[in-house]
Amino acid sequence: MYGKAAICLSFVILFLISCSIYVGTVDLRSYFFPLLQSPQVPRSLCASGPPLRVYMYDLPRKFHVGMMDRRSFEGPAPVTADNFPPWPSNSGIKKQHSVEYWLMASLLYGNNGNEDREAVRVSDPESAEAFFVPFFSSLSFNTHGHNMTDPETEVDRRLQRKENIFMLPDIILKSVSFLELTSIDYSGIDLSFQVELLEFLRKSNYYQRSGGRDHVIPMTHPNAFRFLRQELNASILIVVDFGRYPKTMSSLSKDVVAPYVHVVDSFTDDDSLDPYESRTTLLFFRGNTVRKDQGKIRIKLAKILSGIDDVHYEKSVATPKNIIMSTEGMRSSKFCLHPAGDTPSSCRLFDAIVSHCVPVIVSDKIELPYEDEIDYSEFSIFFSMKEALEPGYLVNQLRQFPKDRWVEMWKQLKNISHHFEFQYPPKKEDGVNMLWRQVKRKLPRAQLAIHRSRRLKVPDWWQRSR
């Protein structure tokens, strides 16, 4: 009897050893010596190999930091880490579209401490894996696009004259119809900068070599590069959502979804012993209620949620005073409502995250940053627009939400909020590093497209055959 048992035990041991050798998934210590196992170490989100090598084009200052200070608009000195201007503290709501600034800043920062960084700047374009185009397209719209009478926008005034439209390059005339050029509201787009930038890129050997597929271009404002985007649709675009992009131009497979840069201050000392009870408002919203597209839901929600004691739903505009009031409101609320705006996403979601206020997302077409690594259901609640518009449904669901589950979400918000911070110098696992790693993951697809384009005689044969 003992002999049979010994034979069976030997057979089991040999079987486990074989599995360990050929499969590599069996840890014998876990079977026979469980107390000797090493504790599992949480995986760092930013542990992704060597940093991405990025070449940054040396564009004139007017394309980037010159927009921040008119006195240096055409300055001759190259932009370096030493003279790179800080982001202005009084920029207000413009800060939400400043991802382009922080990406550029991260490349200007010295190469010390590369182990904590996802991208470093290289001076030799031949050694680069990606090319960054430092055009502040969102700041251009916010700065120049709203005031075409400014002396700095002489080219735009010239473009408004019909007799000068034909001075544009043929490539632009093919992209924008005559009707658009003669009738568009030039208070809404800085077309001259776009024309000049496109001409610059078209002359770049590296842009020509890849067709722009390995080029990274931030466009986080919904109106950034509005009329000429299609000329750059092969590049890796940094966007906040796809609300104003056709599917043929921008998609999750090619582009990177970035967060808005939060406008409210981060809640750094959120250490309440009972955070659930200390936050006395059930649901908080403060913002513009008159929006377009899916954002029309905001005015409908205002009617449904008005008159509820522990729900704060207020129409507001983003002034410095109101931003402070929103900061206080989010920090004293259990849930923060994020309905769709003019596009599916808005800065409000990321203000809620850094305020550790559990986001309640009502946006059927929203796309979220870093979602291949971060599970938003661990700290957010989602409602369809249909559900949210059912009277009483949303509030009742929040009232019934378990306290212990809310506390877990609150803790998770504190754990992940640093991924949505943008700062200089950049820090490990912050928003900039997360975005550069997302770019890194798009490059294999870009390289595939580059290599195929060099040998295909009929580039779109798969589309023609359908």
Salt bridges, closest charged atoms under 4 A:
ASP27 OD1 - ARG29 NE 3.51
ASP69 OD1 - ARG71 NE 3.14
GLU118 OE2 - ARG437 NH1 3.35
GLU118 OE1 - LYS440 NZ 3.33
GLU126 OE1 - ARG209 NH1 3.70
GLU129 OE1 - ARG53 NH1 3.61
ASP150 OD2 - ARG70 NH1 3.10
GLU154 OE1 - ARG157 NH2 2.06
GLU163 OE2 - ARG161 NH2 2.92
GLU196 OE1 - LYS62 NZ 3.03
ASP214 OD1 - HIS215 ND1 2.93
GLU231 OE1 - ARG202 NH2 3.06
ASP255 OD1 - LYS254 NZ 2.51
ASP270 OD2 - ARG279 NH2 3.15
ASP270 OD2 - HIS356 ND1 2.85
ASP271 OD1 - LYS414 NZ 3.54
ASP274 OD1 - LYS403 NZ 3.42
GLU277 OE2 - LYS403 NZ 3.83
ASP310 OD2 - ARG399 NH1 2.64
GLU314 OE1 - ARG286 NH1 2.41
GLU314 OE1 - HIS312 NE2 2.76
ASP342 OD2 - ARG291 NH1 3.28
ASP372 OD2 - ARG441 NH1 2.63
GLU373 OE1 - ARG437 NH2 2.61
GLU373 OE2 - ARG441 NH1 3.32
GLU421 OE1 - HIS262 NE2 2.78
GLU429 OE1 - HIS418 NE2 3.13
ASP460 OD1 - ARG464 NE 3.08
